[in-house]
């Protein structure tokens, strides 16, 4: 599996000049997506709706609203 491309604008374009706040979204060679965000599993796990689940190997990650909105234009419809 490899990163094929960034989805949305780079952190630098979004204003991260220090490299300390760099949420990012990537499309992978298998068609899935990967995100860099703030790990928030412990904080949000108990907040998941009853019909949501998380496997032991999965984590809840926060990315900024701006990151996702800027990525929207690059996410394929199908």
C-alpha positions as protocol buffer text, in pm:
chain_id: "A"
residue {
  index: 1
  type: UNK
  ca { x: 0 y: 0 z: 0 }
}
residue {
  index: 2
  type: UNK
  ca { x: 128 y: 346 z: -92 }
}
residue {
  index: 3
  type: UNK
  ca { x: 15 y: 706 z: -69 }
}
residue {
  index: 4
  type: UNK
  ca { x: -105 y: 803 z: -416 }
}
residue {
  index: 5
  type: UNK
  ca { x: -189 y: 1168 z: -358 }
}
residue {
  index: 6
  type: UNK
  ca { x: -284 y: 1433 z: -106 }
}
residue {
  index: 7
  type: UNK
  ca { x: -653 y: 1513 z: -85 }
}
residue {
  index: 8
  type: UNK
  ca { x: -703 y: 1889 z: -48 }
}
residue {
  index: 9
  type: UNK
  ca { x: -448 y: 2157 z: 24 }
}
residue {
  index: 10
  type: UNK
  ca { x: -120 y: 2097 z: 205 }
}
residue {
  index: 11
  type: UNK
  ca { x: -86 y: 2213 z: 566 }
}
residue {
  index: 12
  type: UNK
  ca { x: 150 y: 2489 z: 449 }
}
residue {
  index: 13
  type: UNK
  ca { x: -114 y: 2627 z: 210 }
}
residue {
  index: 14
  type: UNK
  ca { x: -368 y: 2613 z: 496 }
}
residue {
  index: 15
  type: UNK
  ca { x: -135 y: 2828 z: 707 }
}
residue {
  index: 16
  type: UNK
  ca { x: 71 y: 2580 z: 912 }
}
residue {
  index: 17
  type: UNK
  ca { x: 415 y: 2735 z: 900 }
}
residue {
  index: 18
  type: UNK
  ca { x: 555 y: 2563 z: 1208 }
}
residue {
  index: 19
  type: UNK
  ca { x: 476 y: 2201 z: 1119 }
}
residue {
  index: 20
  type: UNK
  ca { x: 302 y: 2161 z: 1455 }
}
residue {
  index: 21
  type: UNK
  ca { x: -57 y: 2152 z: 1328 }
}
residue {
  index: 22
  type: UNK
  ca { x: -59 y: 1943 z: 1015 }
}
residue {
  index: 23
  type: UNK
  ca { x: -382 y: 1748 z: 975 }
}
residue {
  index: 24
  type: UNK
  ca { x: -381 y: 1591 z: 632 }
}
residue {
  index: 25
  type: UNK
  ca { x: -580 y: 1351 z: 411 }
}
residue {
  index: 26
  type: UNK
  ca { x: -429 y: 1109 z: 159 }
}
residue {
  index: 27
  type: UNK
  ca { x: -568 y: 868 z: -99 }
}
residue {
  index: 28
  type: UNK
  ca { x: -403 y: 525 z: -87 }
}
residue {
  index: 29
  type: UNK
  ca { x: -316 y: 290 z: -372 }
}
residue {
  index: 30
  type: UNK
  ca { x: -591 y: 50 z: -263 }
}
residue {
  index: 31
  type: UNK
  ca { x: -856 y: 326 z: -287 }
}
residue {
  index: 32
  type: UNK
  ca { x: -884 y: 385 z: 87 }
}
residue {
  index: 33
  type: UNK
  ca { x: -796 y: 708 z: 263 }
}
residue {
  index: 34
  type: UNK
  ca { x: -552 y: 784 z: 545 }
}
residue {
  index: 35
  type: UNK
  ca { x: -559 y: 1086 z: 774 }
}
residue {
  index: 36
  type: UNK
  ca { x: -312 y: 1261 z: 998 }
}
residue {
  index: 37
  type: UNK
  ca { x: -495 y: 1412 z: 1289 }
}
residue {
  index: 38
  type: UNK
  ca { x: -510 y: 1445 z: 1664 }
}
residue {
  index: 39
  type: UNK
  ca { x: -563 y: 1114 z: 1842 }
}
residue {
  index: 40
  type: UNK
  ca { x: -887 y: 1142 z: 2043 }
}
residue {
  index: 41
  type: UNK
  ca { x: -1000 y: 783 z: 2100 }
}
residue {
  index: 42
  type: UNK
  ca { x: -1008 y: 798 z: 2478 }
}
residue {
  index: 43
  type: UNK
  ca { x: -1190 y: 1132 z: 2479 }
}
residue {
  index: 44
  type: UNK
  ca { x: -1456 y: 1040 z: 2220 }
}
residue {
  index: 45
  type: UNK
  ca { x: -1500 y: 662 z: 2245 }
}
residue {
  index: 46
  type: UNK
  ca { x: -1785 y: 690 z: 2498 }
}
residue {
  index: 47
  type: UNK
  ca { x: -1952 y: 953 z: 2278 }
}
residue {
  index: 48
  type: UNK
  ca { x: -1996 y: 720 z: 1978 }
}
residue {
  index: 49
  type: UNK
  ca { x: -2361 y: 659 z: 1886 }
}
residue {
  index: 50
  type: UNK
  ca { x: -2509 y: 320 z: 1971 }
}
residue {
  index: 51
  type: UNK
  ca { x: -2491 y: 206 z: 1608 }
}
residue {
  index: 52
  type: UNK
  ca { x: -2119 y: 294 z: 1571 }
}
residue {
  index: 53
  type: UNK
  ca { x: -1832 y: 69 z: 1665 }
}
residue {
  index: 54
  type: UNK
  ca { x: -1455 y: 75 z: 1683 }
}
residue {
  index: 55
  type: UNK
  ca { x: -1225 y: -226 z: 1665 }
}
residue {
  index: 56
  type: UNK
  ca { x: -931 y: -247 z: 1906 }
}
residue {
  index: 57
  type: UNK
  ca { x: -692 y: -156 z: 1624 }
}
residue {
  index: 58
  type: UNK
  ca { x: -895 y: 150 z: 1516 }
}
residue {
  index: 59
  type: UNK
  ca { x: -851 y: 500 z: 1653 }
}
residue {
  index: 60
  type: UNK
  ca { x: -1070 y: 809 z: 1651 }
}
residue {
  index: 61
  type: UNK
  ca { x: -878 y: 1095 z: 1494 }
}
residue {
  index: 62
  type: UNK
  ca { x: -976 y: 1460 z: 1475 }
}
residue {
  index: 63
  type: UNK
  ca { x: -899 y: 1671 z: 1170 }
}
residue {
  index: 64
  type: UNK
  ca { x: -996 y: 2033 z: 1140 }
}
residue {
  index: 65
  type: UNK
  ca { x: -1312 y: 2135 z: 960 }
}
residue {
  index: 66
  type: UNK
  ca { x: -1101 y: 2340 z: 719 }
}
residue {
  index: 67
  type: UNK
  ca { x: -892 y: 2034 z: 630 }
}
residue {
  index: 68
  type: UNK
  ca { x: -1198 y: 1826 z: 539 }
}
residue {
  index: 69
  type: UNK
  ca { x: -1373 y: 2108 z: 353 }
}
residue {
  index: 70
  type: UNK
  ca { x: -1062 y: 2172 z: 142 }
}
residue {
  index: 71
  type: UNK
  ca { x: -1031 y: 1797 z: 77 }
}
residue {
  index: 72
  type: UNK
  ca { x: -1392 y: 1768 z: -41 }
}
residue {
  index: 73
  type: UNK
  ca { x: -1318 y: 1889 z: -394 }
}
residue {
  index: 74
  type: UNK
  ca { x: -1060 y: 1610 z: -442 }
}
residue {
  index: 75
  type: UNK
  ca { x: -1268 y: 1321 z: -305 }
}
residue {
  index: 76
  type: UNK
  ca { x: -1405 y: 1111 z: -589 }
}
residue {
  index: 77
  type: UNK
  ca { x: -1782 y: 1062 z: -614 }
}
residue {
  index: 78
  type: UNK
  ca { x: -1740 y: 688 z: -674 }
}
